[in-house]
């Protein structure tokens, strides 16, 4: 398994937790990430940046996702799917990860942690987000 993929899995765990409970303190989250990634500094920083960025931009990402997830409201989505979409949406809109890679990584997370329909659902929403952003960037 790619080490960045493992970092994304850990971030997904923390996003899920923050969605259903009060979020951890920043230091507790960083400690959790560090312990799960066995102290690997660069990966810990990557995962922490993903987590904090996704939480910081959650309202923005949610607004985009709400427009693109036809017939689905965010509260109606499975918690796992919603947080895979948030993570992928953050990476597409605000992250350094190429959009195609962000979509593919989100699909892998959906396959692993969602139900049988999750990968197709996540792919559909994030692909639309990626193409919408690409179209806006090509116009400017």
Residue, then its C-alpha position, 0 to 999 in steps of 0.5 A: x500500500x502506498x504510504x500516502x494512501x495509508x496517510x489518507x486512511x488515517x485522515x479519513x478515520x479522524x474525519x469520521x470521528x470528528x463528524x460523529x463526535x467532537x473533534x480531537x484537539x490538534x495535538x491529539x490528532x497529530x499524536x494519533x497520526x504520528x503513532x499510526x504512521x510510526x513516526x515518519x515525519x514527512x508522512x505525518x506532516x502530509x496527513x496532518x495538513x490534509x486533516x486540518x485543511x479538510x476541517x478548515x475548508x469543510x463548509x466550502x467543500x460541503x457547499x460544492x459537494x451539495x451542488x454536485x450530489x444530485x438527489x443527496x443531501x450531505x446529512x443523508x449520505x453515509x458518514x464514510x461516503x461523506x468524509x471520503x468526498x470531503x477529503x477528495x473534495x479538499x484535495x481537488x479544490x485546495x490541495x497540492x494533489x493532482x485532481x485525477x489522483x485525488x479522485x482515484x485515491x478517494x475511489x480506493x478509500x470508498x472501495x475499502x471502507x464504503x458499501x458496494x455503491x460507494x465507489x461509483x457514487x464517490x467517483x461520480x461526485x468528485x469527477x464532476x467537481x474535478x471537471x467543473x474546476x478544470x473548466x473554470x481554470x481553462x476559462x481564466 
